[in-house]
Amino acid sequence: MVKLRYLGHSAFYIEGAGLKALIDPFLSGNPNSAAKPSDFKELDAIFLTHAHGDHVGDTLEIAKRTGARVFSCNETAAWLAQKGVKTEGMHIGGRAKFPFGRVKLAPAWHGDQIIDGDTPRYGGVACGFVIEVEGKKLYHAGDTGLAMDMKLLEAEKIDVACLPIGGYYTMDAEDAVRAVEFIKPIRAVPMHYNTFPNIRTDPQDFAAAVKEAGLLGTEVVVLGYGETLEF
């Protein structure tokens, strides 16, 4: 059984056979965070969709302390490696096997920039992840707008899709419904909402819209901060 715990914003903890990992660990600066960086003593991996501050968050501190390997696009991985972090720099469309399962990088329509002191630098491209563990597939979309690329994910047979719904920086709930239609996951978990004033929305409206669209093959699971979904 794979466990997925929602930590607020786009941050999650995922645990399965051979894997204890964080995704986009924006914790200490997150007003809705359900965890602190120090809560995580043992980690195998951190999956980082891009290097904006509300996603890279506490990656450096946690990775250095736990020895977790950071999965990201190659350019971001190169920056992290310079900071003394173990990395796995992949790129869009790349899929690889690891002791816990498989990882594939999916496209995300979003910018990326690393802020290192006073010097902005190119962070590569933003991405999403398809993480496979115990034969189950989790898709974390990262920050993205709606794209026809998502239709290709239907063939992945996604068990859980974590989708942004807040709008402004990413797709909103209306477009996230169309993403559900494209991907056809067994479950959809909304994320990236209510952290800042300009991304305020009611996730229950998203759940209702999925039902109204007749997408009965997908269950929307609205996780409260700190709540866990098992699949």
LORO-178677 format. One record per residue (C-alpha): y, z, x; residue in three letters. Coordinates in steps of 0.2 Angstrom, whole numbers, plus 5000, padded with zeros to 4 digits. Layout:
BEGIN
YZXAla
...
This chain:
BEGIN
500050005000Met
501749955007Val
503250075004Lys
505050015002Leu
506350145002Arg
508150094997Tyr
509450175008Leu
511050105000Gly
511949935002His
510749825011Ser
509849955020Ala
507949985018Phe
506550075026Tyr
504849985025Ile
503150065029Glu
501449985030Gly
499949985041Ala
500549975059Gly
502349955054Leu
503750085051Lys
505449985051Ala
507249985045Leu
508149835038Ile
510049825041Asp
510250015045Pro
512050035039Phe
511850225037Leu
513250335045Ser
514650235038Gly
513950205021Asn
514650305007Pro
513050284997Asn
511850315011Ser
510250405007Ala
509850445025Ala
510550485042Lys
510150395058Pro
509350555065Ser
508050555050Asp
507050415059Phe
506050485073Lys
504750355075Glu
505050165072Leu
504250005077Asp
505549885072Ala
507249855065Ile
507649695056Phe
509449645057Leu
510049505046Thr
511749485055His
512949575066Ala
514349625053His
514749805054Gly
513949845036Asp
512349775042His
512149815061Val
512749985057Gly
511750115067Asp
510549985075Thr
511050025093Leu
510850215092Glu
509250205082Ile
508450075093Ala
508850155109Lys
508250325103Arg
506650265095Thr
506250115106Gly
506150005090Ala
506149825093Arg
507549735085Val
507149565076Phe
508649455074Ser
509249285077Cys
509249235096Asn
511149255099Glu
511249425092Thr
509649475101Ala
510449425118Ala
511949535114Trp
510749685110Leu
509649655125Ala
511249675136Gln
511449845128Lys
509749895133Gly
508849865117Val
507149795115Lys
507349635105Thr
506349485097Glu
507549345096Gly
506949215083Met
507849085073His
507849005056Ile
506148935051Gly
505249025065Gly
503749115060Arg
502649225072Ala
501249345072Lys
501449525077Phe
500249675077Pro
500749725060Phe
500849555052Gly
502049405052Arg
503849385052Val
504849225047Lys
506749195047Leu
507449115032Ala
509149035030Pro
510649135024Ala
512349055019Trp
513549175028His
514549195043Gly
514149305058Asp
515249385072Gln
514849525084Ile
516349645087Ile
516049725104Asp
517549835108Gly
519049725106Asp
518149565110Thr
517449465095Pro
515949355100Arg
514849225092Tyr
513349315084Gly
512249155080Gly
511849135062Val
511549255048Ala
509749255042Cys
508549325029Gly
506749385033Phe
505049365026Val
504049515032Ile
502249515029Glu
501249675031Val
499549715023Glu
499549545016Gly
501049585005Lys
502749485008Lys
504449555007Leu
505949445007Tyr
507649515012His
508949395008Ala
510349475019Gly
512049415015Asp
511949245007Thr
512649134993Gly
511449044982Leu
510648894990Ala
509348774985Met
508348825001Asp
507748974991Met
506748854981Lys
505648834996Leu
505249024996Leu
504248994980Glu
502748934990Ala
502849095000Glu
502249194985Lys
503449334988Ile
502949504981Asp
504649584982Val
506349494984Ala
507849604989Cys
509349504983Leu
511249534984Pro
512149544968Ile
513849614972Gly
514849444973Gly
516349414984Tyr
515449415001Tyr
513749354993Thr
513049284978Met
513449384962Asp
512249444948Ala
512349274939Glu
511849174955Asp
510549304959Ala
509649264942Val
509549084948Arg
508849144965Ala
507449234955Val
507149074946Glu
506948974962Phe
505949104972Ile
504849174957Lys
504449344966Pro
503349474957Ile
504749594959Arg
506649584962Ala
507649724969Val
509549714969Pro
510649764984Met
512349744992His
513349814977Tyr
514449964973Asn
514750004992Thr
516549944991Phe
517749914977Pro
517649724978Asn
515749724976Ile
515649834961Arg
514349784948Thr
513049854936Asp
511249814942Pro
510649844925Gln
511649694919Asp
510649594932Phe
509049664926Ala
509549614908Ala
510049444913Ala
508349404921Val
507549454905Lys
508749344895Glu
508449194906Ala
506549214901Gly
505949244919Leu
504549354913Leu
503549334929Gly
504749444938Thr
505049624936Glu
506749684941Val
506649854950Val
508349944951Val
508050074965Leu
509250224966Gly
509850274983Tyr
508350354992Gly
507050294979Glu
505450204984Thr
504450064978Leu
502650044982Glu
501749874981Phe
